[in-house]
């Protein structure tokens, strides 16, 4: 993602504020248009031409950064050769990147660990490993997850913290800003080069009352605005379950697949759909809201306005309540999972019943979307086959069992970082950058291939072309 000039921004370096250089873009515009500014007669550039010039400069900057990501440190002459940019254009771009802190200029001999030679040492342009470029945020009901990626698109910082149960968008925006700045201070990161923030939120993000994707719900809009004011950079938003689906298909358990269904099973229940490699939003931005499919139309009212929603039956708070109603004393989510894993009742039955209910919902969704892979995320997914087996059984029995097809069922691989990493992926896609983050080491997770025609059949996952088996 590229940006034009910006003024004072918070950071952790000695001076992360960017100085304005009014002549910077003007000089570029005159060269591009072939016109000169004469004394007393300023050349007026139409707005559409100015936008085109900004896009052109952005593409030049992206080319320089992409080459540095591929090749490491390079001299200016090598960058000119590899990018095809003129000396003047490259000099302006590198100067801007140096001022923002996105890149650094160092002696080539020092970088190679060689003794200094006589004369002027050759200089190399390198990416600033401690310069934060992209911030990904997963804002949940009571928790906050933050990741920071540098200009090499390496994750250089992660932080999780609790949020107060009550608090409006402005308070949550302030809490996010404080968490980001504390993470930067602790990791010695410079926030000056930041180019954008990706924000994942629970529930509706784009207002379902309109088909305009630019219209956000009031809470989402106010939270994003608070971050935009504080950091003075663009903020992109999406539902956090949808962002987690994007992360899993980009770097996680569903990497290599183009059609997946993702289910997030935690304090709430959400989902995300990826079809032909693209996130699916629907006309009103609510596609994949698995937790708000009614399981019992006469059931308890839900905060979404419906009744008997799946979330109200299988979310972690709902399972804790069901366990307590049967005389169990799990205490909290960790206790519930520990008791279920140990085979202790009623925790085990409560968890397996919830997995069966989730399996029915996913079977219906799989019949409509025909995915290659189902990814199950959230605390209960860490129980492996205890929850995946009843889920597979429902999928095999209820999702077009006579059709000859295989659906891969996998526990999610990215853990609590998934939605925040998905927010980084969203920033990269929004900026039109196809580069991926370096591979993130993934924990092995249980997985199996389900053949819907045979309810009792599981087999090792058959890997897609060019992809090694996981789990």
Protein Blocks (a to p, Z undefined) as FASTA:
>chain_A
ZZddddddddfbfblcdcddfklmmmmmmmmnopacdehiacdddfklmmmmmmmmmmmm
mmmmmmmmmnopadfklmmmmnopafklmmmmmmmmmmnomaccddfklmnopacdedjd
dddddddfklcfbdcddddfkbccdddddfkopafbdcdddddfbdcfklmmmmmmmmmm
mmmmmnopafklpgbdcdddehjfbdfkbcbfklccfklmmmmmmmmmmnopacddddfk
lmmmmmmmmmmmmgoiabdcdddddfbccddddeehiacebjnopghilmlccfblklcc
dfkopahifklmmgmklmmmmmmmnopanhpamlmmmmmmnopafklmmmmmmmmmmmmm
mmmmmmmnopabdcdedjklmnommlmmmmmmmmmmmnoplbccdddddddfklmmlmmm
mmmmmmmmmnopabdcddddddddddddddfklmkbccdddddehiaceZZ
